Amino acid sequence: MILRKSLCLLGIFTGILSSPWTTVSAAPLQQPVQEPMSLQFPQTSDRGAPARTTGGGSRGSSCVAEGETPLVALMPTRNNVGTTVTAHPTLFWYIPQSRAQLAEFVLINSLGEEVYLATVTLAGTPGILKLDLPETVALEIGQDYLWQFAIICDSQDRESDVFVRGLLQRRELSRNLQNQLKSATGLEQAQIYANAEIWHDSLAMIAELRSSEPVEWEELLNSIGLLDIATSPFLEVPVGEKLSDL
């Protein structure tokens, strides 16, 4: 069975929610755009390169070769905590070259209930994976959601999974920011979100503009310590979606 039991993930909510990020994530979302524009995510007390690969079983059992850039979530904090103002945000990970053919994304709410599961078919090539939460999964304002993305090295032995975890927090979009976004270009919108510490929306916006604004894409990733993967291509891989029955 591919799914890792959701209750095994619930225990890490307490640790993540007590991180320094959670004390600043609800900062006023009304910061003005600064000029001249510089697409960087603001410093936080939990700033640092995002947490990279966890797990993988015993030494030598991982399907990711030693020396490869590890699996990493494109997130702004060491604890992989990020905010959004949308009901259906987009998440990104760097996928290393591996022998694995499958990966899995699972999302659970603060009660430990699994709300979404997706499986991803891997091609073995490295790059950045984008995953859009479907309209069937609407995040609630003010709620926190725990996610896990795992590369499945052996479907018969899930202890050998290579995985990363994080926390997704949905906040309400202020009227002030709504007004700013109405008259802003795509690049300006990415900066507005970044200034307001709304990570997922800023990243998703600049990802759409990557072909025309490559410097700004690299600048944003550099500001969170991920310049080493900024030039990696986006992966086009099949995603099998499943809405969990609650």
KEDO-375629 format. One record per residue (C-alpha): residue in three letters; residue number from 1; x, y, z. Coordinates in steps of 0.5 Angstrom, whole numbers, plus 500, padded with zeros to 3 digits. Layout:
<pts>
(ALA NUM (X Y Z)),
...
</pts>
This chain:
<pts>
(MET 1 (500 500 500)),
(ILE 2 (503 506 498)),
(LEU 3 (500 511 503)),
(ARG 4 (504 513 509)),
(LYS 5 (499 513 515)),
(SER 6 (497 520 516)),
(LEU 7 (497 519 524)),
(CYS 8 (505 518 523)),
(LEU 9 (505 525 521)),
(LEU 10 (501 528 526)),
(GLY 11 (506 528 531)),
(ILE 12 (511 533 528)),
(PHE 13 (505 539 528)),
(THR 14 (507 541 535)),
(GLY 15 (514 541 533)),
(ILE 16 (513 545 527)),
(LEU 17 (508 550 530)),
(SER 18 (513 552 536)),
(SER 19 (518 554 531)),
(PRO 20 (520 562 530)),
(TRP 21 (516 562 524)),
(THR 22 (509 561 527)),
(THR 23 (510 567 531)),
(VAL 24 (511 572 525)),
(SER 25 (507 568 520)),
(ALA 26 (501 572 521)),
(ALA 27 (505 579 521)),
(PRO 28 (500 585 517)),
(LEU 29 (499 583 510)),
(GLN 30 (499 590 508)),
(GLN 31 (507 592 507)),
(PRO 32 (507 597 501)),
(VAL 33 (512 595 495)),
(GLN 34 (519 597 495)),
(GLU 35 (522 601 490)),
(PRO 36 (527 600 486)),
(MET 37 (524 593 485)),
(SER 38 (528 587 488)),
(LEU 39 (525 580 488)),
(GLN 40 (527 577 495)),
(PHE 41 (523 574 500)),
(PRO 42 (524 578 507)),
(GLN 43 (529 575 512)),
(THR 44 (525 571 518)),
(SER 45 (528 569 525)),
(ASP 46 (527 562 522)),
(ARG 47 (531 564 515)),
(GLY 48 (536 559 512)),
(ALA 49 (537 554 507)),
(PRO 50 (530 549 507)),
(ALA 51 (531 543 510)),
(ARG 52 (533 537 505)),
(THR 53 (532 530 505)),
(THR 54 (530 526 511)),
(GLY 55 (529 518 511)),
(GLY 56 (532 513 506)),
(GLY 57 (533 507 511)),
(SER 58 (540 505 512)),
(ARG 59 (546 507 509)),
(GLY 60 (547 505 501)),
(SER 61 (539 503 501)),
(SER 62 (537 510 498)),
(CYS 63 (535 510 491)),
(VAL 64 (538 517 490)),
(ALA 65 (546 516 489)),
(GLU 66 (551 519 494)),
(GLY 67 (553 526 491)),
(GLU 68 (547 528 488)),
(THR 69 (543 534 490)),
(PRO 70 (538 532 495)),
(LEU 71 (531 532 495)),
(VAL 72 (529 539 497)),
(ALA 73 (522 543 498)),
(LEU 74 (522 550 495)),
(MET 75 (521 554 501)),
(PRO 76 (523 560 505)),
(THR 77 (525 557 512)),
(ARG 78 (529 551 515)),
(ASN 79 (522 548 518)),
(ASN 80 (519 548 511)),
(VAL 81 (513 553 513)),
(GLY 82 (510 557 508)),
(THR 83 (504 561 507)),
(THR 84 (499 562 502)),
(VAL 85 (492 566 501)),
(THR 86 (489 562 496)),
(ALA 87 (485 556 497)),
(HIS 88 (489 552 491)),
(PRO 89 (496 553 492)),
(THR 90 (502 551 488)),
(LEU 91 (508 547 491)),
(PHE 92 (515 546 488)),
(TRP 93 (520 541 490)),
(TYR 94 (527 539 487)),
(ILE 95 (527 532 485)),
(PRO 96 (534 529 484)),
(GLN 97 (536 524 479)),
(SER 98 (534 517 482)),
(ARG 99 (532 510 481)),
(ALA 100 (525 511 483)),
(GLN 101 (519 511 479)),
(LEU 102 (514 513 483)),
(ALA 103 (513 519 489)),
(GLU 104 (508 521 493)),
(PHE 105 (505 527 496)),
(VAL 106 (500 527 502)),
(LEU 107 (496 533 505)),
(ILE 108 (493 532 512)),
(ASN 109 (489 537 517)),
(SER 110 (491 539 524)),
(LEU 111 (486 533 526)),
(GLY 112 (490 528 523)),
(GLU 113 (485 527 517)),
(GLU 114 (488 526 510)),
(VAL 115 (485 531 505)),
(TYR 116 (489 529 499)),
(LEU 117 (494 524 496)),
(ALA 118 (497 524 489)),
(THR 119 (502 520 486)),
(VAL 120 (507 522 481)),
(THR 121 (511 518 476)),
(LEU 122 (518 520 476)),
(ALA 123 (522 519 469)),
(GLY 124 (529 519 473)),
(THR 125 (531 526 471)),
(PRO 126 (533 531 476)),
(GLY 127 (529 538 476)),
(ILE 128 (523 542 479)),
(LEU 129 (517 539 480)),
(LYS 130 (510 543 480)),
(LEU 131 (504 541 484)),
(ASP 132 (497 544 484)),
(LEU 133 (492 543 489)),
(PRO 134 (486 541 485)),
(GLU 135 (479 545 486)),
(THR 136 (477 539 490)),
(VAL 137 (481 541 495)),
(ALA 138 (480 548 498)),
(LEU 139 (484 550 504)),
(GLU 140 (481 554 510)),
(ILE 141 (483 560 512)),
(GLY 142 (486 560 518)),
(GLN 143 (488 553 518)),
(ASP 144 (495 549 518)),
(TYR 145 (496 543 514)),
(LEU 146 (502 538 514)),
(TRP 147 (505 536 508)),
(GLN 148 (510 530 506)),
(PHE 149 (513 529 499)),
(ALA 150 (516 522 499)),
(ILE 151 (520 519 493)),
(ILE 152 (519 511 494)),
(CYS 153 (525 507 493)),
(ASP 154 (521 501 495)),
(SER 155 (514 500 495)),
(GLN 156 (515 494 499)),
(ASP 157 (519 497 504)),
(ARG 158 (516 504 506)),
(GLU 159 (522 505 511)),
(SER 160 (527 507 505)),
(ASP 161 (523 513 503)),
(VAL 162 (527 519 501)),
(PHE 163 (522 525 504)),
(VAL 164 (521 532 506)),
(ARG 165 (515 535 510)),
(GLY 166 (513 542 511)),
(LEU 167 (507 546 514)),
(LEU 168 (502 550 509)),
(GLN 169 (498 556 512)),
(ARG 170 (493 559 509)),
(ARG 171 (492 567 511)),
(GLU 172 (486 572 509)),
(LEU 173 (488 577 503)),
(SER 174 (487 584 506)),
(ARG 175 (483 589 502)),
(ASN 176 (490 593 502)),
(LEU 177 (493 588 498)),
(GLN 178 (487 586 494)),
(ASN 179 (487 593 492)),
(GLN 180 (495 593 490)),
(LEU 181 (494 587 486)),
(LYS 182 (489 589 482)),
(SER 183 (493 595 478)),
(ALA 184 (500 591 479)),
(THR 185 (503 587 473)),
(GLY 186 (505 580 474)),
(LEU 187 (512 581 476)),
(GLU 188 (510 587 481)),
(GLN 189 (504 582 484)),
(ALA 190 (510 577 486)),
(GLN 191 (514 582 489)),
(ILE 192 (507 584 493)),
(TYR 193 (506 577 495)),
(ALA 194 (514 577 497)),
(ASN 195 (514 583 501)),
(ALA 196 (508 581 505)),
(GLU 197 (511 574 507)),
(ILE 198 (506 570 502)),
(TRP 199 (511 565 500)),
(HIS 200 (507 560 496)),
(ASP 201 (503 566 492)),
(SER 202 (510 569 490)),
(LEU 203 (513 563 488)),
(ALA 204 (508 561 483)),
(MET 205 (507 568 480)),
(ILE 206 (514 568 478)),
(ALA 207 (515 561 476)),
(GLU 208 (509 563 471)),
(LEU 209 (514 568 469)),
(ARG 210 (520 564 469)),
(SER 211 (522 564 461)),
(SER 212 (521 572 461)),
(GLU 213 (524 574 468)),
(PRO 214 (529 569 469)),
(VAL 215 (533 573 473)),
(GLU 216 (528 575 478)),
(TRP 217 (526 567 479)),
(GLU 218 (534 566 481)),
(GLU 219 (534 572 485)),
(LEU 220 (528 570 489)),
(LEU 221 (531 563 490)),
(ASN 222 (537 566 492)),
(SER 223 (534 570 497)),
(ILE 224 (532 563 501)),
(GLY 225 (539 560 500)),
(LEU 226 (537 555 493)),
(LEU 227 (541 559 488)),
(ASP 228 (544 552 487)),
(ILE 229 (538 549 484)),
(ALA 230 (535 556 480)),
(THR 231 (537 554 473)),
(SER 232 (534 547 474)),
(PRO 233 (528 545 469)),
(PHE 234 (521 544 470)),
(LEU 235 (519 537 470)),
(GLU 236 (513 535 466)),
(VAL 237 (511 528 469)),
(PRO 238 (504 525 470)),
(VAL 239 (500 526 477)),
(GLY 240 (495 521 479)),
(GLU 241 (490 525 484)),
(LYS 242 (486 522 489)),
(LEU 243 (481 526 494)),
(SER 244 (481 522 501)),
(ASP 245 (474 520 504)),
(LEU 246 (474 523 510)),
</pts>
